[in-house]
Amino acid sequence: MAVNILKDEEVEFGSFDLLTDNEVMEGIQKYSNWPHLPHIYFEGRARGFYHIGTLMKGIPSDSDDDFA
């Protein structure tokens, strides 16, 4: 779903399969201080799927929680 949203909005993005590298997966979890995967990073911050479309369109979020 996230990839489709990014493609629909013609956003350049990269991806990495965290399941192929346990060290990278653990590093992302520590870096973001969030135990669940996958993560979307937008403007340098980990975000939940809810935020992708709203942030890209400049719509303010109704939550300060990065992982809503």
C-alpha positions in Angstrom: 0.0 0.0 0.0 2.8 2.4 0.9 4.7 1.8 -2.3 1.5 2.3 -4.4 0.9 5.7 -2.7 4.5 6.8 -3.3 4.3 5.7 -6.9 0.9 7.4 -7.4 2.4 10.6 -6.1 5.5 10.1 -8.3 7.8 10.2 -5.3 11.4 9.0 -5.7 12.1 6.5 -3.0 14.3 3.6 -2.1 13.6 0.4 -0.3 15.5 -2.4 1.5 14.3 -5.8 2.6 15.1 -5.8 6.3 14.3 -9.5 6.6 17.5 -10.2 4.6 19.8 -8.5 7.1 19.2 -8.9 10.8 21.9 -6.4 11.8 20.2 -3.7 9.7 16.8 -4.6 11.0 17.9 -4.3 14.6 19.7 -1.1 13.9 16.6 0.5 12.4 14.6 -0.6 15.5 17.2 1.0 17.8 17.6 4.1 15.7 13.8 4.8 15.6 13.2 3.6 19.1 10.2 1.6 17.7 10.1 -2.2 17.7 7.7 -2.8 14.8 8.5 -3.0 11.1 8.2 -1.8 8.4 9.0 1.8 8.8 8.5 4.7 6.4 10.9 7.5 6.7 9.7 10.9 5.5 11.7 14.0 5.8 14.2 12.1 8.0 11.6 10.8 10.5 10.0 7.4 11.0 6.3 7.7 10.1 3.3 5.4 10.2 1.3 4.6 7.1 -1.4 7.1 8.1 1.0 10.0 7.7 2.3 9.3 4.2 -0.5 10.8 2.2 -1.3 13.6 4.6 2.3 14.8 4.9 2.9 14.6 1.2 -0.1 16.7 0.5 0.6 19.2 3.3 -2.4 18.2 5.3 -1.7 18.6 9.1 -2.0 15.4 11.1 -4.5 15.2 13.9 -1.8 13.4 16.0 1.7 14.2 17.1 2.4 10.5 17.2 4.9 9.7 14.5 3.6 6.1 14.3 -0.2 6.7 14.1 
